[in-house]
Amino acid sequence: MRRWWIWGVLALGCDSATPEPEPFVGDETYVRDPALNVELISGKGEAISHAVGENCMQCHQAHGPGPGLFTAAGTLHDRDGAPFAGGLVELRTGPNGAGDLVVRLEVDELGNFYTTEALPLPESAVFPTVYAVDGVPSNFMPFPTSSAACNVCHAGGAAVRLKG
């Protein structure tokens, strides 16, 4: 008799309906708080960013919880792989610093750069160039990109590094 009572109590706690899974970051059903849609741009000397070397645009996008809808973001490293503060990143219409300037981003104190400014991506590709503190071009992509989510590809051993 006791076994039947236990099974009866357990059955009352069971619900045959499967609960809907919670939407995850990046899922189209993720509901973003509109208050997060603020303008942000990195600046030299600032240290308000975080998650150095990670894909910034995983959270700072239309289906994510980060403030700002980033159109370009990443981390600049020195030649040894440490985050590099104070550099500059330019996106241009031509390779190796040539062509029209699309956007110029200062690298913050943690080595991160980011912006919510409207960019012509992905319709028009751009060529990134990175500059050291002295303004001398240090590294560039020899081919165009239609995404400015830099840390998607440039992470770990492929991090964006200054040369020389």
C-alpha positions in Angstrom: 0.0 0.0 0.0 2.8 2.4 0.9 4.4 2.0 -2.6 1.1 3.0 -4.4 0.9 6.1 -2.2 4.5 7.2 -3.1 3.8 6.6 -6.8 0.6 8.7 -6.5 2.4 11.6 -4.9 5.2 11.5 -7.5 2.6 11.4 -10.3 1.0 14.6 -9.0 4.3 16.4 -9.3 4.8 15.3 -12.9 3.6 17.5 -15.8 3.3 15.9 -19.2 3.9 19.2 -20.9 7.6 19.9 -21.7 8.6 23.5 -20.8 9.8 25.7 -23.5 13.6 26.2 -23.4 14.8 29.6 -22.5 16.1 31.5 -25.6 19.9 31.8 -25.6 22.2 34.7 -26.6 22.2 34.9 -30.4 18.9 33.0 -30.8 16.3 34.9 -32.9 13.7 34.5 -30.1 16.0 36.2 -27.6 14.2 39.4 -26.4 16.6 42.3 -26.0 15.8 45.2 -23.7 15.6 48.3 -26.0 17.3 50.3 -23.3 20.5 48.5 -24.2 20.5 50.1 -27.7 22.9 52.9 -26.9 25.8 54.5 -28.8 29.2 53.3 -27.8 32.7 53.9 -29.3 36.0 52.9 -27.8 38.4 55.7 -26.8 42.1 56.0 -25.9 42.6 56.1 -22.2 39.3 54.5 -21.3 39.0 51.2 -19.5 35.3 50.4 -19.5 35.4 47.4 -21.8 35.9 43.8 -20.8 36.3 40.3 -22.1 39.7 40.9 -23.8 40.2 38.7 -26.8 36.6 37.3 -26.9 34.0 37.8 -29.6 32.5 41.1 -28.5 29.7 40.9 -31.0 28.3 37.7 -29.4 26.7 39.8 -26.7 26.7 43.3 -28.3 24.2 42.4 -31.1 20.5 42.4 -31.8 19.9 39.1 -30.0 22.3 39.7 -27.1 22.4 41.3 -23.6 25.4 43.6 -24.1 24.9 47.4 -24.3 25.3 48.8 -27.8 24.8 47.1 -31.1 28.4 46.8 -32.2 29.2 47.1 -35.9 32.9 46.6 -35.5 34.8 45.2 -32.5 37.9 43.3 -31.5 41.1 43.3 -29.5 44.6 44.5 -30.6 47.6 42.7 -29.3 51.3 43.5 -29.2 53.8 41.3 -31.0 54.1 39.0 -27.9 50.3 38.5 -27.7 49.5 40.8 -24.8 46.6 43.3 -25.2 47.9 46.5 -26.6 46.5 49.8 -25.4 46.5 53.1 -27.3 46.7 51.8 -30.8 44.4 52.6 -33.7 42.3 50.5 -36.1 41.1 51.8 -39.4 38.6 50.3 -41.8 39.2 51.5 -45.4 37.9 50.8 -48.9 41.4 49.8 -50.1 44.2 47.5 -48.8 47.2 48.6 -46.7 45.7 51.9 -45.5 44.7 53.0 -49.0 41.2 54.0 -50.2 38.6 56.0 -48.4 38.3 56.0 -44.6 35.2 54.2 -43.4 35.9 54.4 -39.6 38.8 55.1 -37.3 38.7 53.4 -33.9 40.9 54.2 -30.9 42.0 51.2 -28.9 41.2 51.5 -25.2 43.4 50.7 -22.2 42.4 47.0 -22.3 43.3 46.6 -26.0 39.7 46.6 -27.1 38.1 48.6 -29.9 34.4 48.9 -30.8 31.8 51.0 -32.3 28.0 51.2 -32.8 28.4 53.6 -35.8 26.6 52.6 -39.0 29.0 50.8 -41.4 28.4 49.7 -45.0 29.0 46.0 -44.0 28.2 43.4 -45.2 27.2 45.0 -48.5 30.6 46.7 -49.0 33.7 45.0 -47.8 36.5 46.9 -46.0 40.2 46.5 -45.4 41.4 46.7 -41.7 44.7 48.3 -40.9 46.2 48.6 -37.3 48.5 51.3 -36.1 50.9 51.5 -33.2 50.7 54.4 -30.7 53.0 56.5 -33.0 50.5 56.3 -35.8 52.7 54.1 -38.1 50.8 51.4 -39.9 51.8 48.1 -38.3 49.6 45.3 -39.8 46.8 45.0 -42.2 44.6 42.5 -43.9 45.6 42.0 -47.6 42.1 41.0 -48.5 38.7 42.6 -47.8 36.3 41.5 -45.1 32.5 41.8 -45.0 32.4 41.4 -41.2 34.0 43.6 -38.5 33.5 41.0 -35.8 37.3 40.8 -35.7 37.7 38.4 -32.7 35.6 35.7 -34.5 38.6 34.9 -36.6 41.4 36.7 -34.8 41.6 34.8 -31.5 44.3 32.7 -29.8 47.2 32.2 -32.2 45.5 34.3 -34.9 45.0 37.4 -32.7 45.4 40.8 -34.4 49.0 41.8 -33.5 51.2 44.7 -34.1 54.4 43.8 -36.0 57.9 44.9 -35.2 
